[in-house]
Amino acid sequence: MKNKYVYKSIKNIIVFHKYIMLTIVSVLLLLFLTIGILNYVHAESAKEYNKVYVSIEIKQGDTLTSIAERYAVSSDHYEDYIEELCYINNLKNDTLYTGCYLLIPVYTEK
C-alpha cells in the first residue's frame, strides 16, 4: 500500500515538473519572438532615405491618397506623406485639379 502511495506521489511530481518545464520553455519562446519582432520593427523604422523633389502633373482621378500610395515609403506613412504634400504645395484641402502640377518628395533608400 505504501509503495502505491509513493509511486503516485513520484508520478505527480514528475508530471508537475514537466508542466513547469513546458511553461518555462513557452515563456522563453514568447520572449525571443517578441524581441525578434521588436528588432525587425526597429530595423525597418531605422532605414535612412534620400529625399528629392519632383514635379508631377495631376491626372484624371488622382487623389492625395493615390499619390501617397505611389510615392510614400510604406503604407504606414501615407498620412505623414499626405501632410507633407499639403505643406509643400500650400494645399488647404484635398481638392486636386487635372492638369495642375504638384511638387512631391520622392524617397529612395541610401
N, C-alpha and C positions, 0 to 999 in steps of 0.2 A: 504494500500500500504506500509506504513511504517513497519507494522508487518511482511510482507513478506520479506522485506529487512533485518530486524533484525533476523528473523528466518534463512534466508540463511547465514547470517554472523555468527551466533552462530553455525550453522551446519558446516560451513567451518572451524571454529576454532576447533571444536571437531574432525573433520577429520584430521586436521593438527596435533593436539596433539596426536592422535592415531599413525600417522606416526612417530612422534618424539619418542614416547614410543617404537614402534616397532624397530626403528633404535637403540635406546639405548640398548634394550634387545639383539638385534643381535650383537652389538659390544661387550657387556659383555660376551655373549656366545662364541664368537670367541676368546676373551681374555682368558677365562677359558680353552677352548680347547687347545689353544696354550701353556699355562702354563702347562697343564697336559701332553701334548706331550713332551715338553722340560724336564719335571721332569722324565718321563719314559725313555727318551733317556739318560739322565744323570745317572739314576739308572742303566741302562744296562752297560754303559761305566765305572761305578764305581765299578763293580764287581771285586773282588780280586780272583786271581788264584794261585794255587801252580804249579810249573813247575818242571818236572822231565825229564830226558833224557833217550830215549830208542833207541836201535839199531834195525833197520828193514832191512830185505833182499828185494832188489828190484825184483819185479816180472815182467813178461812179460806184457807190456802195461802200467806200472806205469809211471807217469809223476809227475813233481813237483806240478802241479795243482791238480792231483788226490790225492796226499799225503796231500796237504793242505785241500782238501775237507774232508778228513777223520779225520785230527788231529787239524785243526785250530779251534779257539774258535767260530768263526762265519764267514759267507761269506764276511762280511765287512773287515775281517782281512787276507784274502787269500794272498794278495800282501805282507803284512808285514811278514807273516809266511814263504812265499817262500824266501823272502830276508834273513830271519833268517836262513833258511835251507842252503842256499848258503854260508852264512858267516860261520856257524858252520862247514860245511863239505868242506870248501875252494873250492867251485864249481865256475868255471869261466864261464860256460854256463849252459843251461838247459838239457844237454845230460845225461841220466841215463843208466847204463848198467845192464842188467838182471844178478842176482846172486851177485851183489855188495851190500855192506851194507851202510846205511846212519844212522847217529846219528840224531834223531829228538826230538824236545821238545814236551812234552805232557802236556797240561794244564788241571787241574781239579779245580773246584770251591772250595774255602776254606770253 
